[in-house]
Amino acid sequence: MPINQKSWIINHYAKDELKGTELELVDRPVPDLAKNQVLIKTLMLSLDPSNRLWLSEEEDYLPQLQIGDVMRGLVIGRVEQSRHSRFKVGDHLHSLQSWQQYAVVDGKSLTPENGTIHFTPHPDIPLDAYVSALGLTGWTAYIGLKHIGQVQAKDNILVSGAAGATGLMACQIGKAINAKVVGIAGGSEKCHSLETIFNLDGTIDYKNCDNLSQAMACAFPEGIDIFFDNVGGAMLDAALENMAIGGRIVVSGSISQYQQLGDKTRLYGVQNTHMLVTKRLKMQGYLILDYLNEIEQILPEMERWLLEGKIQYRNTEVIGIENAQQAMSQLFSGGNIGKLVIKVS
């Protein structure tokens, strides 16, 4: 059993844009294993926009982290030692844990209700697929489109943040269901990849677009049936103008606003909410943590799609837990395509 490990602890809360000083890397002892506890080795650490929320003093959907706490994070881990009857050495877990190399956890807490999925990797699928396409981002896209958006074949789907982890999966799941999918992304390189590698029906390059609403109208002259939104702000306003009657807006995230948290004067005020009434729209936010009990039924279908080539995944991989804080800024600069992952071991 390891004696010490590297851990990222909270040094101060984030205000406005990330400064790269919010966390501090420290050496900490690995606790001894008590009865009914499990030692989890972190293999991969997922970097997500929610990390910015958890570094804020603003209230969110999980208990507030305190100064000095280990940073919260989603990990792919492997059981290294176990004193709990439900877990054996070598078991794989997708779990809400921390930014550190190891975690000693009570086995009874490792449940879907507490953010943990116990899974067996498919022998023909690389493990890193389970941190992206077959992990939280893939599940989020699946639930958002199929459960919240009630997607149907031939629907017109617009996805914001389409080159990001969740957006990329929403695009591909839409295509797998035989819908028309157009993605919004920043820059010609990302847009080209979305159309040529991931076979989207079209893209909108928001960085080189003078009028987002007009671009959406050109892409969907009959209106948007589903807007899968990861960005919020002005993109949401433009989409509201272009929704079809009875359309559905799936609110997966609002990354354009996260770095303004704590300063309401800088938050974007959506102006077109009256169109929810006039167009008879449905708009719903959701958290994948509320649906983890369904993953056991969802995962086999998604594994099949991956093996059949209907969905692909692309990770931006950073080596070493010591680089996690620096890498996090890529989430907000657009420096990554697909899932941003720290390979810990």
N, C-alpha and C positions, 0 to 999 in steps of 0.2 A: 504494500500500500504506500502511495506517495506521502511524503511528510509535508512538503510545502507546495504551493501553487501560486500562479499569477492571477490576480483579480483586479477588475476595474471598479473602484468605488466612487461615489458621487462626491465631488469636491465643492461644487456650487451649482445652483439651478441655472438653467438656460434662460436668457432674456434676449429677445429678438433673434438674430442669426447666431448659429453656433460659433463659439470662439475657439474651440479645441482645447479649452482648459476646464471644461465642466467635470471631467473625470480624471482620476489619478490611478496609475497602475502601481499596485503594491503586491508584496509577497505576503501570503497568509498561510497559516497551517491548515492542513486538511484534517477535519475532526475524525476521531476514532469512530468506528462503526458500532452502534448500539443495536440491541435486539430490535427486529422488525424494520431496520433501516437498510438503505441501498446506496452504494457508491456508484455514481454516474460519471463517466468520462465524457467530456464535451468533445465531439468530433468536428462539428460544424456549428457556427453561430450565425443566425440570420440577422441581417441589419434591415430594419423596417422603419417607415415614417413614424410608427407608433413610438419608437425610441425617443423621438423629440417630445412627444406628449408626456412620456414618463419622466423626462428631465425637467418638466415645467412645474411651477407651483400651482398651475391651474388644475382644478378637479377634473378627473377623467373616470374611466370605467373600472379602474383597479385602485387598490389602496395606494395612497401617496408614498413614494419613496422619500426617505429622509437623508440628509447630509450624512455621509459615512456609510450608507448602505451600499451593498454590491449592486451594480447596475442590472436591471431586469432584462432578460432576452429570451428569445425562442431558440432552442438548440436541437440538433440531432445528437443523441447521446447513446452510449453503450454501457450496459451494466458491467462493472469491473469486479465488484464484490456484492454479495447479497446475504442479508440475515432475515429476509422476508420470504415466505413460502410462495408468493405469486411470481417472484422474479428470480431468474437464474442468470449466471454469468454468460455474457454474450447477447442478451436481449437488447433490442433496439427500441429507443423511445424518441418520440417527437414531443418535446416538453417545454413548458414555460418555466425557465430556470434563471440563470444569471450569467453575466459576463465573467466567467472564470473557468479554469481548466477542469475542475471537478465539483461535484455537488453531492453532499450527504443528505439524503431525504428520507422521511418516513414513508415506507411503502404504501401505507393506506392513503396517502395524499396523491399518489400517482394515478389519477383517474381523469376521464374526460371532463368531469365537472370542475376539476382543478387545473385543466389545461394540459393534460398529458394523454398521448395516444401511444399504445403499445403496438408495434407493428413488426411484421416479418418481411424484410426486403425481398422482392421478386428476384430469383437467381439471374435473370437476363436483363435486369435494370440496374444501372450504376446507383450507388448510394446517394450521390449528390442530387439525383432527381427528386429525392424525398425531402429536400429542403426548398424546392421550388415548384416544379410542375405537379408533383405528387405530395406536396407539403402545404403549409398554411396558405400560401398565395394561390395555389391551384384550387384548394378547397374553397377559398373565399370567392374566387371567380365562379366556380361551379354553383355554389349556393346562391350567389348574387343573381346569376342568369336564370337558373332553373327554378329556384324556390321563390325568390323575391321578384324577379323580372318575368317569370312565367313564359320564358322564351319559346317560340314556335319556329318551325322551319319557315323560311322566306321572310322572317321579320327583318326590318331595317335596324341595324344596331350601330350606334356610335360609341366609341370607347375613348375616354380621355386618359392621358398617361399611358398610351398604348405600348410604349417601349419599356415601361416599367414592369416590375415582377408580376403584379396582379393584373395589370392591363393587358400584358402580353398573353396571359392565360385566358382572360375573358375573350380576347380576339379569337384565339384558336378554338375555344369551346363553342363560340358562336358559329365558326366555320364548320366544326364537326357536326353541328346540328343542322347545317345547310341554310344558315341565315346569310344575309348580306352584311358585311362588316367593314366599316371604315374606322381607322384609328387616327387619333390626334397625337402627334409627337413633335419634338423640337429638333430641327435640322434635317437636311436632305439625306444624310447617311442613314439615320434611323428610319426615315420614311421609306427609303429604298429597300432596306432590310425587311421591313414589315410587308412590303408588296412582293418582293422577289423570293424571300426565304420562307415567310410565314403566310404567303398567299392571300393577303387581305385584298378586298375589292377596291380599296382606295385609301389614301391618307390625306391628312391636312397638316401641313407644316406651320405650326402656330408662330414660329420665330420669323417666318417669311410670309406672313399673311396680314394684309391690311385690314381685313374685315372678316372676323371669325364667323359671324352669323351668315354672311353672304356665302362663305365657303361651305358651310353646312347645308345651306339651301341648294347649292349646286350639287353637292354629293347626294342629297336626299330630296329631290323635288316633290316626292309624295309625303314627306315628313318622316321623322324618326320615331320608330316604335319603342325602342329601348335605348336610353342613354345610360351607359355604365360609367359612372363618374368617380374618378380618383383624384380630381384636381380642385373642383369647386370654383368659387370666385367668378371671374368674367366668363369662363368657359361654360359654367352652369347657366349664366344669364343668356348667353348666345344660344345654347341648346334649348332653353325654354321657348325661345322664339320660333324654333323649328320642329317642335314635337308634333307628331300626328295626334289627331283626336283619340283620346283614350290611351295615350302612350304611358310608358312606365319609366321612371327615373330611379335607378338603383344607386344609392349613395354609399360607395365603398370607402371613400376617403375624401380629404380636402387638403391635399399637400400644399397648395398655393397659400394656405392660410396658417400653417403650423408655425412658421417662424415669426408670425405676428402675434402669437398668443401672449397675453399679458398686456397688450396695448390695443384696446378696442378702437382707438382712432385710426389704426392702420388696417383693421380688418375690412374686407370687401363686403359691402352691403348689397345683397342680391336684389335687383330692381323688378324683375319680371314675375314675381310670385303670383300676381293676379292671373297669369296664364294657367296656373294649376286649376283654376275654376273654369275659365272660358274654354280650355281644351280638355277638361275632365280628366286630368292627369293623376296618376298615382306616384308619389315620391316617398321612398322609404330607405332609411339607413339601417344598418345591421352590423353585428359583430360575429365573426366566425366562432368565437369562444362560446356562443350560445348554441352552436350546432355540432359540437364535437362528438356528441353521441351518435351522429349520423355518418361519421367518417368510415366506419367499418363497412357500411353498405356502398358508399361512394367510391372508395379507393379501388376496388376491383375494376370498375368501369373505366376509371382514369388510367389505370395500369394498362388495360387493353387498348385504349386510345393511343397511349404512348408506344406500345409495341407494334401497333398497326401503322404508326407514322401520322396519325391524325393530329396529334399534338407533339410539339417539340419543346425543349427547354434550353435556355441560355443563361448561364450564371456568370457574373463578374466576380471572380474569386481573388481574395486577398489572403496571403499566407501569413499566419502568426497572430495570436490574440493581442500581441503588443501593438498591432497596427489598427485595432478596431476603432479607436476614437477618431483617428485621422481619416479612416475610410468612410465614416458615417456621413461626412459632409457631401459625399458623392450623391447621396439620396436627394439633395436639394439643388445641386448644381447640374444635374442631368448627366453626370459622368459615367453612369452605368447603363448597360442594356440588360434587361431581365433582372434576375435576382442577384442582389449584392450579398456575398457570403464571405465569412471569415473561416478559413480552414485552420482549425485549432490543432488537430492531430490526425 
